[in-house]
């Protein structure tokens, strides 16, 4: 299957591979961040972490090989070698090769993204070869010293045979550290062993390391399964028995092979000295917390907290506690269910579905909705005629029942597409951790509302803009420590991300307590660059809004952190494509708030159907604030713009006919105004008729009409056929900009 | 109908192995386990005719699974193939020592895989 003869790139397996590879890379990034944190905190690194990374690299190698992606397989092979060296102690964590792990993961990401693009693939292969050459230049590390002066044990040969090379290394490593090697045996009901075994393993991990878990025959009853756990700990057998405190587990010490020379074997008294600092072994203070958490893991899950303070735990552990470090648990790890337990759960409780399948389902629901509307029209026709009124009434009842069920179906399908923002917010906390190290700025990230849900497709698209905003805050917003202290602020900077639902929208705010944006400086720059006319009258908000202008948003000086050629204009563009808007507010010296306002989903939307001249348009209802019927003489004209005094506030008006160059209704005494708004911007749209509300499925338009600004797509409506759907964000923005430039 | 248990933590690899098996000349039924623990749950449920397992997995590794199967009177007769990535010669030797019937290196050629599988499935059951 290698060498290009692998499964087709159109195959289901290939797309599965892509998504699995992406998951693995994401996991690797997370593991790397944890690894760096653990090193940063001065403790030793949890061997399970490196072994987990090794497993990911190993799978990547096997998979890319199966698909004939030789260059990627080659990179994965070297990556695996490096991690293998690390986990077997042949390569030191501070070696140049280990330092390249981040680069390797990044390159994987880029290479995976370039798959399918031949030109890029070639270029990628060159980058891969270069990186591999660098890795090879670093050598393969020193030979392991496992066999040196390590006491030999009298272990059951069956058990020894089942140990992988890595597990053997862990055994020797523990022996070298003079830890006691124990066998813990326990029998469980075969139907539910996972839970009991996870509990036992976790309990052991509090005071030691589980090197191997061997299922064994020979349990008392057929319905049971017995496990032998090879364990290394500072506790001896009786102490371990007391610690585990379980009636069905027995602990025995593995006797040493007395025939072997073992001068280094520690005397029993030494073995009983208090545990040394070990990353694997949690400090006593944490033991109780951990076991109480484990109990909770068995109980029904509590409702997820909507506020998570990721960085707090690490920073307090590092800065405030003076304990010598016995590694604090990795951030966010407090409530983590033991690994085996969670991996099993995820397999049995969730189904992974290709988003395209959900789209198909959504389209089908959309079409059903259209048919329902057609039935509704028939009901009205039948009911209007006395001869068929009876039939109309009967059909009307069925129609109502159908409508209810259809609505349930629609919301269930919609719900499937919604995912919590947690996924991407977690990524951001990793970005911040990395920046904190790179820039040596002490900044904490606080996340609120991580369970706020948004359409899966949008969540993916939000990653880049949010990373950009956080980077901006970190790099340009938050001042250096001395500058902060001089300004009377705390040394530690703070970035807060709040996510919450507001009506049919989700709002995500990125707030920092940095230096803020100086409106005068922005204005000066805008004038210099000819973006605005010198001396033009602008409100503070309008000036701040200029940072989204392409010319102003890209900084002249490029920094490694935020100067990647992506400016605020790109952020605005990205958000606009999702039907949302970005606004910015800033208090000079105090900080900046950037708000993203997005529709919850793009799939099915409720629309208000309006008519102007002989045309019909659909306006997404989530953007409609209210509709008004006003006398034409209430409209005030000034400087070529029309305004309406709406409860004391001026509302800019725009005629839909003017927007699309249609003839305007002549001298109507009364006109309809649809007040639309997104974020904090408002606009009154003058239309000729209101036609009612409808569920609409937005479909993109191909060809030139698709390019027309102010139109986001088309939808089918039973009575009117295809109608255009207004892009409210674009219309509001264009009208307000026209007003500003006037 | 031959019933095959695939133990492999990568979903993609599981489907690749499954689709290779489905192309065999004999009809096969496939059960997939994403971890050693899942495999331990599957074993007592069905009488399997063949087991294909990876080595590097979370919870219990493939060698531990092989050791369990080959030392258990009920399962020891089931032919067992280890499929693992190259470079783990020591693990390979151990797997064979523990009683695995074959060892294949990923990436494997489907033809090679099929011929090994067919050979194992063709053995009369009592000799297993």
Interface residues (C-beta under 8 A of the other chain):
Chain A: X1 X2 X6 X7 X12 X13 X16 X17 X20 X52 X54 X55 X58 X59 X61 X62 X63 X65 X66 X68 X73 X77 X80 X158 X161 X162 X163 X164 X165 X167 X190 X191 X193 X194 X197 X212 X213 X214 X215 X216 X217 X225 X339 X340 X343 X344 X347 X352
Chain B: X9 X10 X11 X12 X13 X15 X16 X19 X34 X35 X36 X37 X38 X40 X41 X44 X55 X56 X57 X58 X59 X60 X61 X63 X64 X65 X66 X67 X68 X71 X72 X73 X84 X85 X87 X88 X90 X91 X94 X97 X98 X106 X107 X108 X109 X110
